[in-house]
Amino acid sequence: MRIIEIAGRSLEILKRRGASKAQVKASETEKHELWVDAGQISLFRTTHNDNLINTAILDERRGSYSSNQLDDTALEEAAETAIVFAKASPPDPAYDIAAKQSPENFVIGRSEPDRELMFERLKAFLDYVAHMHPKVMIRQAALSFDHERTIFLNTNGVNFLATGGNYNFGVVFSSKNNDVITSFNYTGCAMRDLGRELITYGSLADSLARSEAELDSRPLSGKFEGEIVLAPDALVDFIQMFCDKFLTDPSLIAGTSPLKDRLNQTVAAPALTLKSEPLSMDLATNYFFTRDGHKAQNSRIIDHGNLKSFLLSLYGANKTSQPRAVNDGSCYIVEPGTVTREDLIRSVKRGLYVIRTSGGTPNDRGDFSFVAKNSFLIEDGEIRYPVQEVMISGNLLDVYKNIQGISREQINFGFHIFPWLKTVNLTISGK
Amino acid sequence: MIEKNLARYRHLFHDYTELRAQEMRYQVIAFLNGNLVANHLDVNSGISARVYQAGSWGFASHPGRDDSAIKTVVTEAGHNAGFLARKLRKKLPPLPVSAAHAEKNLSTHKQRLSQKELIQFNKELEHYIGQNYKNLVSRRVIIQNIDREISLLTSLGAESYTFIPRSKIYISLSAEKDGAPVEVYDVTGGLGHFEDLFRTPADLHPFIDNLYNKLLDKREGERPESGVVDCILDSRVAGILAHEAVGHTTEADLVLGGSVAANNLQKPVASPLVTLVDFAHTALGKTCPEPVYVDDEGTPPEDVVIIEQGILKQYMHNRESAMLFETAPTGNARAWTFSDEPLIRMRNTAILPGKDKLADMIASIQDGYYLCATGNGQADATGEFTFAVTQGYRIHNGKLGKAILDTTITGIAFEMLKTVTMVSDEMHWTVGGLCGKKQLMTVGMGGPSLKCRVMIGGK
């Protein structure tokens, strides 16, 4: 295969040019995408691309260079540039590459799209929405088939090859009735095949069914301390922010993560178990080795409220003397709870059913102020009406400590699996 | 480098066709607490074609740059357009015809710095911070350079070549207060290569000192009281307001999707003090941060006066939306990389300066906030905008008081803009703006300081 030969040659050139340690990651990708604009199928796009990332370490100095040009001249130039960059870098003993592991070849999913079926499924989805939810406007949508072949080699003998393809679907929509329009909402999913109608995947059916009700949205007056039930779509952002902000290299190397000394300690309510499972066959977006070239494993990040793993890279682990993560995060699964989502809502005295949030990211302490979008007021256990111009303020760490319930239902998005989750002690403020 | 002139491939075109060669060079050098955590250059180049057939689009791209790759993308784009055209059979008028010609290369004429020299520059800044401000928990210094080089040929006769570089230095400082971190950051730089924007590390010492003083203020800060408040949005914040609150809702594809701007053309949507323009390449006699001399459909770009003295006047268009709205395209079609299709994107969106003085504006507020720096933001079809505020101060009796901690502000754009009662005489362009809308895009955002009412999050 072309990409294997190119990666092998690149590694040899890096060694020849003086790298004491080196790694090469080469990939070829193909995308076939149908694009919807203002409710109409508008574009069919096919892209082909390559990528070659060379990383060189000499005398504890590291540099890297990537390009999508793979001719002979480009390969020499790529290696030479990585070496020059490495020589320019200050030394750091934390720079390293993955240790030797047994070579492996991973294959998953389809190798080619079914274009006719893609068109059929997308058209059926648009027809379904037009028929069942006539006030919903599909602003934009994309159905794509993405295929990638990637090889990872390093001078310790690591040799991993992964080949895979899956479908991805994303949609942005709102509802409109005369001059009244709702906030736009969006959701998406990943699938190994198109065996079912698109509406059956992820939270699409739920999200679209709820959209027209939002036409009746009203502002809220005043502010109060309340409870929120996060829908799975909202939890996507909350989980991603928690992991990116507190568990990855930048905040742990900087020493600003409030969780830096909390490994194996309680950081969340016992109800919460958060896993990262890139190998799970329940998901459609698997990966098999990390960006450092370690064979990926499934992991528990939080186990019944206890922090069990950071998401540190090899460099981050060496820098902080903390354990390296066994994967690169993502592919998140929150284990289901014991109550129904209806029971979670019934348990709320006064608060919000939060579908989506907007407004920046939490600061280094975890403090946030978000606007609750596509969301609903809950009073005395009942959903009253959709709200607009409402903010939720709180602290991300407290959100997890104050969890009061997790639903037994989950939504499988194909890239994550999340339930509904209730937490308390947020400031909810309106006009 | 890409091929500057694609004219010899014109014979490959049958239907409406755009052929685009594009290269993006992305370079990053990042120090975190004295550790070099990023030392990387990425070069991504290739060729793409987009074809329009009977109301449907086909697109194809390839990383190759030779004749074979070019023939492949034109053929594949044609097949893709044909696939959709046969299925959809749209009956639409033809696309508007226009063809721009331009050649603009904004590269430096100076000797380029080596990677070693750039790392040394960064390291000296990093060292200055470490030596002078020892009570910091963390410090981050990032050099980021983005070069976008584009050649375009269209079947309508447009031909262009542009090279637009951008360079910025991002600095963030964190200190501790009661065991919790407090962070401030700022960015400097803009249009041009590094060598044209930055001379010596010492030139940036006042920038760093100023940022450190803001950190000291913020370390003693408190969370704002949530609710609707009077505030002064500093000129460094006005740009993101223009972009998020108004700009997105007036992109014609979002108008077609039902944005709030759809029913408000020629109606008052803001105070008469507000005029908001999406500039192509020149504003108030100066080159904008993201100059567009030809858009990625080959359209000659026009300035779009979106709001004029409070009245909503125009939308931003590509060829297809212009056809649907029966107007002229405005040159807003832009694609991020060679493998992306052009979408309607903003270019340099700004509120025009007024006549008031910032000091008078602050003095006019009894109880409110002065909001000085922002993080990312988001727009909505309803006109509800949100964006993060990372630096600000309380105002009480017309005077600046304590700093505030991070917060978010929001409002409904066409209501909030009607509350504008003062507009300063300054003009500030934000450095390094990046917009996300299916694809990333470098954008310019700017404006003066504004006095208005917004909803603020907090305790």
Chai-1 contact restraints between the chains, C-beta under 6 A:
chainA,res_idxA,chainB,res_idxB,connection_type,confidence,min_distance_angstrom,max_distance_angstrom,comment,restraint_id
A,D37,B,D253,contact,1.0,0.0,6.0,A-B,restraint_1
A,A38,B,L256,contact,1.0,0.0,6.0,A-B,restraint_2
A,A38,B,G257,contact,1.0,0.0,6.0,A-B,restraint_3
A,S42,B,W57,contact,1.0,0.0,6.0,A-B,restraint_4
A,L43,B,W57,contact,1.0,0.0,6.0,A-B,restraint_5
A,F44,B,G58,contact,1.0,0.0,6.0,A-B,restraint_6
A,F44,B,N80,contact,1.0,0.0,6.0,A-B,restraint_7
A,F44,B,F83,contact,1.0,0.0,6.0,A-B,restraint_8
A,F44,B,L84,contact,1.0,0.0,6.0,A-B,restraint_9
A,R45,B,F59,contact,1.0,0.0,6.0,A-B,restraint_10
A,T46,B,A60,contact,1.0,0.0,6.0,A-B,restraint_11
A,T46,B,E76,contact,1.0,0.0,6.0,A-B,restraint_12
A,T46,B,N80,contact,1.0,0.0,6.0,A-B,restraint_13
A,T47,B,S61,contact,1.0,0.0,6.0,A-B,restraint_14
A,T47,B,S339,contact,1.0,0.0,6.0,A-B,restraint_15
A,H48,B,H62,contact,1.0,0.0,6.0,A-B,restraint_16
A,N49,B,P63,contact,1.0,0.0,6.0,A-B,restraint_17
A,N49,B,S339,contact,1.0,0.0,6.0,A-B,restraint_18
A,D50,B,P63,contact,1.0,0.0,6.0,A-B,restraint_19
A,G63,B,N39,contact,1.0,0.0,6.0,A-B,restraint_20
A,S64,B,H40,contact,1.0,0.0,6.0,A-B,restraint_21
A,Y65,B,L41,contact,1.0,0.0,6.0,A-B,restraint_22
A,S66,B,D42,contact,1.0,0.0,6.0,A-B,restraint_23
A,S67,B,V43,contact,1.0,0.0,6.0,A-B,restraint_24
A,N68,B,N44,contact,1.0,0.0,6.0,A-B,restraint_25
A,N68,B,P63,contact,1.0,0.0,6.0,A-B,restraint_26
A,F85,B,N39,contact,1.0,0.0,6.0,A-B,restraint_27
A,F85,B,Q115,contact,1.0,0.0,6.0,A-B,restraint_28
A,A88,B,Q115,contact,1.0,0.0,6.0,A-B,restraint_29
A,A88,B,K116,contact,1.0,0.0,6.0,A-B,restraint_30
A,A88,B,I119,contact,1.0,0.0,6.0,A-B,restraint_31
A,S89,B,L36,contact,1.0,0.0,6.0,A-B,restraint_32
A,S89,B,N39,contact,1.0,0.0,6.0,A-B,restraint_33
A,P90,B,L36,contact,1.0,0.0,6.0,A-B,restraint_34
A,M137,B,G257,contact,1.0,0.0,6.0,A-B,restraint_35
A,M137,B,G258,contact,1.0,0.0,6.0,A-B,restraint_36
A,R139,B,G257,contact,1.0,0.0,6.0,A-B,restraint_37
A,S174,B,A381,contact,1.0,0.0,6.0,A-B,restraint_38
A,K176,B,G258,contact,1.0,0.0,6.0,A-B,restraint_39
A,D179,B,N263,contact,1.0,0.0,6.0,A-B,restraint_40
A,I181,B,G258,contact,1.0,0.0,6.0,A-B,restraint_41
A,I181,B,A381,contact,1.0,0.0,6.0,A-B,restraint_42
A,I181,B,T382,contact,1.0,0.0,6.0,A-B,restraint_43
A,S183,B,D380,contact,1.0,0.0,6.0,A-B,restraint_44
A,S183,B,T382,contact,1.0,0.0,6.0,A-B,restraint_45
A,F184,B,D380,contact,1.0,0.0,6.0,A-B,restraint_46
A,F184,B,A381,contact,1.0,0.0,6.0,A-B,restraint_47
A,K223,B,S226,contact,1.0,0.0,6.0,A-B,restraint_48
A,I253,B,L32,contact,1.0,0.0,6.0,A-B,restraint_49
A,A254,B,L32,contact,1.0,0.0,6.0,A-B,restraint_50
A,A254,B,N33,contact,1.0,0.0,6.0,A-B,restraint_51
A,A254,B,S138,contact,1.0,0.0,6.0,A-B,restraint_52
A,G255,B,V137,contact,1.0,0.0,6.0,A-B,restraint_53
A,T256,B,V137,contact,1.0,0.0,6.0,A-B,restraint_54
A,T256,B,S138,contact,1.0,0.0,6.0,A-B,restraint_55
A,T256,B,S174,contact,1.0,0.0,6.0,A-B,restraint_56
A,T256,B,P181,contact,1.0,0.0,6.0,A-B,restraint_57
A,S358,B,Q378,contact,1.0,0.0,6.0,A-B,restraint_58
A,S358,B,T386,contact,1.0,0.0,6.0,A-B,restraint_59
A,G359,B,T386,contact,1.0,0.0,6.0,A-B,restraint_60
A,G359,B,T408,contact,1.0,0.0,6.0,A-B,restraint_61
A,G360,B,G375,contact,1.0,0.0,6.0,A-B,restraint_62
A,G360,B,N376,contact,1.0,0.0,6.0,A-B,restraint_63
A,G360,B,A388,contact,1.0,0.0,6.0,A-B,restraint_64
A,G360,B,T408,contact,1.0,0.0,6.0,A-B,restraint_65
A,N363,B,D406,contact,1.0,0.0,6.0,A-B,restraint_66
A,D364,B,P181,contact,1.0,0.0,6.0,A-B,restraint_67
A,D364,B,E183,contact,1.0,0.0,6.0,A-B,restraint_68
A,R365,B,A180,contact,1.0,0.0,6.0,A-B,restraint_69
A,S369,B,T407,contact,1.0,0.0,6.0,A-B,restraint_70
A,S369,B,T408,contact,1.0,0.0,6.0,A-B,restraint_71
A,S369,B,G457,contact,1.0,0.0,6.0,A-B,restraint_72
A,V371,B,T386,contact,1.0,0.0,6.0,A-B,restraint_73
A,V371,B,T410,contact,1.0,0.0,6.0,A-B,restraint_74
A,M391,B,G457,contact,1.0,0.0,6.0,A-B,restraint_75
A,S393,B,G457,contact,1.0,0.0,6.0,A-B,restraint_76
A,S393,B,G458,contact,1.0,0.0,6.0,A-B,restraint_77
A,S429,B,S226,contact,1.0,0.0,6.0,A-B,restraint_78
A,K431,B,V228,contact,1.0,0.0,6.0,A-B,restraint_79
